[in-house]
Amino acid sequence: MRIIDAHHHIWRRADLPWLLGPTVPRIFGPYDAVKRDYLIAEYLADIAGTGVEKSVYVQANWSPNWFEDEVAWVSRVAGEAGWPHAITGYVNMLQDDAQRDLERLSAYPLMRGVRHQMHHHTNPLYRFASGPDVVGSDRLIANVQHLSRYGFLFELQIFAHQVEAALKLVDAAPDVTFVLQHAGMPEDPSAQGKSFWKREIGRLAERPNVVSKVSGFGTFIRRNDPENVRWALLETVELFGAERCLYGSNFPIEKLWCDYKSLIGAFTDAAEALSEDERANVFRVTAERVYRI
């Protein structure tokens, strides 16, 4: 199967404040194993033999004032190695006016979008934004509305309980494609939690300018669980349709608990329940269209 990995990272330890100094609790648990350089050569070794033929780099939370340095470095890596094939960078989308920074990043040919994480949770370990409704704030809306000028998408990272606020953003920017990160991060494995996730994320799925990334399903259970992957993948495809779903590995975060072949195996096994055309959409066609690769 031909596959595009639409969500992975590479990094140099010295560029990432969260990898420096003492290890502190994070959403994905203990992470000493990735407090080091993770460069493109290692990523290519990880994906060898898996069918992955292209990839999308997603910003890795460098220091905010280095937002252009990150894109410049990844662009150089791509020029030398031929990977990755597209870049999602970072811009502070809560500043008064993000246009100047977006203009700077538009000079890089591989730039396709922006991620500024908006997820918030009652559990402080699961929290990035200052509040649950920031995703629907006037300032974010105004800045996201600029993205269409550059042909940029917005990587929307929220939990299901933030959907009401997120709909304000999505509806205010109909010309922007929103890529829902990790299918809305279903963090509650109970029957009630899954039902709530499906109901709320289903509201986002009604918007034609939202697509969903099927990725990161090991984050909250901290293991590669084929049954969990199957549930999350098939439910997401049911909500969005395969033509609005795309696969991402979230490597090297998922490398904390599994190797790449085991991860992609869980996804491809789960996708056996889909038609051939649906599998092609999830693993390649949607990403080709959304990220223009």
Secondary structure as a PSIPRED ss2 file (coil, helix, strand):
# PSIPRED VFORMAT (PSIPRED V4.0)

   1 M C   1.000  0.000  0.000
   2 R C   1.000  0.000  0.000
   3 I E   0.000  0.000  1.000
   4 I E   0.000  0.000  1.000
   5 D E   0.000  0.000  1.000
   6 A E   0.000  0.000  1.000
   7 H E   0.000  0.000  1.000
   8 H E   0.000  0.000  1.000
   9 H C   1.000  0.000  0.000
  10 I C   1.000  0.000  0.000
  11 W E   0.000  0.000  1.000
  12 R C   1.000  0.000  0.000
  13 R H   0.000  1.000  0.000
  14 A H   0.000  1.000  0.000
  15 D H   0.000  1.000  0.000
  16 L C   1.000  0.000  0.000
  17 P H   0.000  1.000  0.000
  18 W H   0.000  1.000  0.000
  19 L H   0.000  1.000  0.000
  20 L C   1.000  0.000  0.000
  21 G C   1.000  0.000  0.000
  22 P C   1.000  0.000  0.000
  23 T C   1.000  0.000  0.000
  24 V C   1.000  0.000  0.000
  25 P C   1.000  0.000  0.000
  26 R C   1.000  0.000  0.000
  27 I C   1.000  0.000  0.000
  28 F C   1.000  0.000  0.000
  29 G C   1.000  0.000  0.000
  30 P C   1.000  0.000  0.000
  31 Y C   1.000  0.000  0.000
  32 D H   0.000  1.000  0.000
  33 A H   0.000  1.000  0.000
  34 V H   0.000  1.000  0.000
  35 K C   1.000  0.000  0.000
  36 R C   1.000  0.000  0.000
  37 D C   1.000  0.000  0.000
  38 Y E   0.000  0.000  1.000
  39 L C   1.000  0.000  0.000
  40 I H   0.000  1.000  0.000
  41 A H   0.000  1.000  0.000
  42 E H   0.000  1.000  0.000
  43 Y H   0.000  1.000  0.000
  44 L H   0.000  1.000  0.000
  45 A H   0.000  1.000  0.000
  46 D H   0.000  1.000  0.000
  47 I H   0.000  1.000  0.000
  48 A C   1.000  0.000  0.000
  49 G C   1.000  0.000  0.000
  50 T C   1.000  0.000  0.000
  51 G C   1.000  0.000  0.000
  52 V E   0.000  0.000  1.000
  53 E E   0.000  0.000  1.000
  54 K E   0.000  0.000  1.000
  55 S E   0.000  0.000  1.000
  56 V E   0.000  0.000  1.000
  57 Y E   0.000  0.000  1.000
  58 V E   0.000  0.000  1.000
  59 Q C   1.000  0.000  0.000
  60 A C   1.000  0.000  0.000
  61 N C   1.000  0.000  0.000
  62 W C   1.000  0.000  0.000
  63 S C   1.000  0.000  0.000
  64 P H   0.000  1.000  0.000
  65 N H   0.000  1.000  0.000
  66 W H   0.000  1.000  0.000
  67 F H   0.000  1.000  0.000
  68 E H   0.000  1.000  0.000
  69 D H   0.000  1.000  0.000
  70 E H   0.000  1.000  0.000
  71 V H   0.000  1.000  0.000
  72 A H   0.000  1.000  0.000
  73 W H   0.000  1.000  0.000
  74 V H   0.000  1.000  0.000
  75 S H   0.000  1.000  0.000
  76 R H   0.000  1.000  0.000
  77 V H   0.000  1.000  0.000
  78 A H   0.000  1.000  0.000
  79 G H   0.000  1.000  0.000
  80 E H   0.000  1.000  0.000
  81 A H   0.000  1.000  0.000
  82 G C   1.000  0.000  0.000
  83 W C   1.000  0.000  0.000
  84 P C   1.000  0.000  0.000
  85 H C   1.000  0.000  0.000
  86 A E   0.000  0.000  1.000
  87 I E   0.000  0.000  1.000
  88 T E   0.000  0.000  1.000
  89 G E   0.000  0.000  1.000
  90 Y C   1.000  0.000  0.000
  91 V C   1.000  0.000  0.000
  92 N C   1.000  0.000  0.000
  93 M C   1.000  0.000  0.000
  94 L C   1.000  0.000  0.000
  95 Q C   1.000  0.000  0.000
  96 D C   1.000  0.000  0.000
  97 D C   1.000  0.000  0.000
  98 A C   1.000  0.000  0.000
  99 Q H   0.000  1.000  0.000
 100 R H   0.000  1.000  0.000
 101 D H   0.000  1.000  0.000
 102 L H   0.000  1.000  0.000
 103 E H   0.000  1.000  0.000
 104 R H   0.000  1.000  0.000
 105 L H   0.000  1.000  0.000
 106 S C   1.000  0.000  0.000
 107 A C   1.000  0.000  0.000
 108 Y C   1.000  0.000  0.000
 109 P C   1.000  0.000  0.000
 110 L C   1.000  0.000  0.000
 111 M E   0.000  0.000  1.000
 112 R E   0.000  0.000  1.000
 113 G E   0.000  0.000  1.000
 114 V E   0.000  0.000  1.000
 115 R E   0.000  0.000  1.000
 116 H C   1.000  0.000  0.000
 117 Q C   1.000  0.000  0.000
 118 M C   1.000  0.000  0.000
 119 H C   1.000  0.000  0.000
 120 H C   1.000  0.000  0.000
 121 H C   1.000  0.000  0.000
 122 T C   1.000  0.000  0.000
 123 N C   1.000  0.000  0.000
 124 P H   0.000  1.000  0.000
 125 L H   0.000  1.000  0.000
 126 Y H   0.000  1.000  0.000
 127 R C   1.000  0.000  0.000
 128 F C   1.000  0.000  0.000
 129 A C   1.000  0.000  0.000
 130 S C   1.000  0.000  0.000
 131 G C   1.000  0.000  0.000
 132 P C   1.000  0.000  0.000
 133 D C   1.000  0.000  0.000
 134 V H   0.000  1.000  0.000
 135 V H   0.000  1.000  0.000
 136 G H   0.000  1.000  0.000
 137 S C   1.000  0.000  0.000
 138 D H   0.000  1.000  0.000
 139 R H   0.000  1.000  0.000
 140 L H   0.000  1.000  0.000
 141 I H   0.000  1.000  0.000
 142 A H   0.000  1.000  0.000
 143 N H   0.000  1.000  0.000
 144 V H   0.000  1.000  0.000
 145 Q C   1.000  0.000  0.000
 146 H C   1.000  0.000  0.000
 147 L H   0.000  1.000  0.000
 148 S H   0.000  1.000  0.000
 149 R H   0.000  1.000  0.000
 150 Y H   0.000  1.000  0.000
 151 G C   1.000  0.000  0.000
 152 F C   1.000  0.000  0.000
 153 L E   0.000  0.000  1.000
 154 F E   0.000  0.000  1.000
 155 E E   0.000  0.000  1.000
 156 L E   0.000  0.000  1.000
 157 Q C   1.000  0.000  0.000
 158 I C   1.000  0.000  0.000
 159 F C   1.000  0.000  0.000
 160 A H   0.000  1.000  0.000
 161 H H   0.000  1.000  0.000
 162 Q H   0.000  1.000  0.000
 163 V H   0.000  1.000  0.000
 164 E H   0.000  1.000  0.000
 165 A H   0.000  1.000  0.000
 166 A H   0.000  1.000  0.000
 167 L H   0.000  1.000  0.000
 168 K H   0.000  1.000  0.000
 169 L H   0.000  1.000  0.000
 170 V H   0.000  1.000  0.000
 171 D H   0.000  1.000  0.000
 172 A H   0.000  1.000  0.000
 173 A C   1.000  0.000  0.000
 174 P C   1.000  0.000  0.000
 175 D C   1.000  0.000  0.000
 176 V C   1.000  0.000  0.000
 177 T C   1.000  0.000  0.000
 178 F E   0.000  0.000  1.000
 179 V E   0.000  0.000  1.000
 180 L E   0.000  0.000  1.000
 181 Q H   0.000  1.000  0.000
 182 H H   0.000  1.000  0.000
 183 A H   0.000  1.000  0.000
 184 G H   0.000  1.000  0.000
 185 M C   1.000  0.000  0.000
 186 P C   1.000  0.000  0.000
 187 E C   1.000  0.000  0.000
 188 D C   1.000  0.000  0.000
 189 P C   1.000  0.000  0.000
 190 S C   1.000  0.000  0.000
 191 A H   0.000  1.000  0.000
 192 Q H   0.000  1.000  0.000
 193 G H   0.000  1.000  0.000
 194 K H   0.000  1.000  0.000
 195 S H   0.000  1.000  0.000
 196 F H   0.000  1.000  0.000
 197 W H   0.000  1.000  0.000
 198 K H   0.000  1.000  0.000
 199 R H   0.000  1.000  0.000
 200 E H   0.000  1.000  0.000
 201 I H   0.000  1.000  0.000
 202 G H   0.000  1.000  0.000
 203 R H   0.000  1.000  0.000
 204 L H   0.000  1.000  0.000
 205 A H   0.000  1.000  0.000
 206 E C   1.000  0.000  0.000
 207 R C   1.000  0.000  0.000
 208 P C   1.000  0.000  0.000
 209 N C   1.000  0.000  0.000
 210 V E   0.000  0.000  1.000
 211 V E   0.000  0.000  1.000
 212 S E   0.000  0.000  1.000
 213 K E   0.000  0.000  1.000
 214 V E   0.000  0.000  1.000
 215 S C   1.000  0.000  0.000
 216 G C   1.000  0.000  0.000
 217 F C   1.000  0.000  0.000
 218 G C   1.000  0.000  0.000
 219 T C   1.000  0.000  0.000
 220 F C   1.000  0.000  0.000
 221 I C   1.000  0.000  0.000
 222 R C   1.000  0.000  0.000
 223 R C   1.000  0.000  0.000
 224 N C   1.000  0.000  0.000
 225 D C   1.000  0.000  0.000
 226 P H   0.000  1.000  0.000
 227 E H   0.000  1.000  0.000
 228 N H   0.000  1.000  0.000
 229 V H   0.000  1.000  0.000
 230 R H   0.000  1.000  0.000
 231 W H   0.000  1.000  0.000
 232 A H   0.000  1.000  0.000
 233 L H   0.000  1.000  0.000
 234 L H   0.000  1.000  0.000
 235 E H   0.000  1.000  0.000
 236 T H   0.000  1.000  0.000
 237 V H   0.000  1.000  0.000
 238 E H   0.000  1.000  0.000
 239 L H   0.000  1.000  0.000
 240 F H   0.000  1.000  0.000
 241 G C   1.000  0.000  0.000
 242 A H   0.000  1.000  0.000
 243 E H   0.000  1.000  0.000
 244 R H   0.000  1.000  0.000
 245 C E   0.000  0.000  1.000
 246 L E   0.000  0.000  1.000
 247 Y E   0.000  0.000  1.000
 248 G C   1.000  0.000  0.000
 249 S C   1.000  0.000  0.000
 250 N C   1.000  0.000  0.000
 251 F E   0.000  0.000  1.000
 252 P C   1.000  0.000  0.000
 253 I H   0.000  1.000  0.000
 254 E H   0.000  1.000  0.000
 255 K H   0.000  1.000  0.000
 256 L H   0.000  1.000  0.000
 257 W C   1.000  0.000  0.000
 258 C C   1.000  0.000  0.000
 259 D C   1.000  0.000  0.000
 260 Y H   0.000  1.000  0.000
 261 K H   0.000  1.000  0.000
 262 S H   0.000  1.000  0.000
 263 L H   0.000  1.000  0.000
 264 I H   0.000  1.000  0.000
 265 G H   0.000  1.000  0.000
 266 A H   0.000  1.000  0.000
 267 F H   0.000  1.000  0.000
 268 T H   0.000  1.000  0.000
 269 D H   0.000  1.000  0.000
 270 A H   0.000  1.000  0.000
 271 A H   0.000  1.000  0.000
 272 E H   0.000  1.000  0.000
 273 A H   0.000  1.000  0.000
 274 L C   1.000  0.000  0.000
 275 S C   1.000  0.000  0.000
 276 E H   0.000  1.000  0.000
 277 D H   0.000  1.000  0.000
 278 E H   0.000  1.000  0.000
 279 R H   0.000  1.000  0.000
 280 A H   0.000  1.000  0.000
 281 N H   0.000  1.000  0.000
 282 V H   0.000  1.000  0.000
 283 F H   0.000  1.000  0.000
 284 R H   0.000  1.000  0.000
 285 V H   0.000  1.000  0.000
 286 T H   0.000  1.000  0.000
 287 A H   0.000  1.000  0.000
 288 E H   0.000  1.000  0.000
 289 R H   0.000  1.000  0.000
 290 V H   0.000  1.000  0.000
 291 Y H   0.000  1.000  0.000
 292 R C   1.000  0.000  0.000
 293 I C   1.000  0.000  0.000
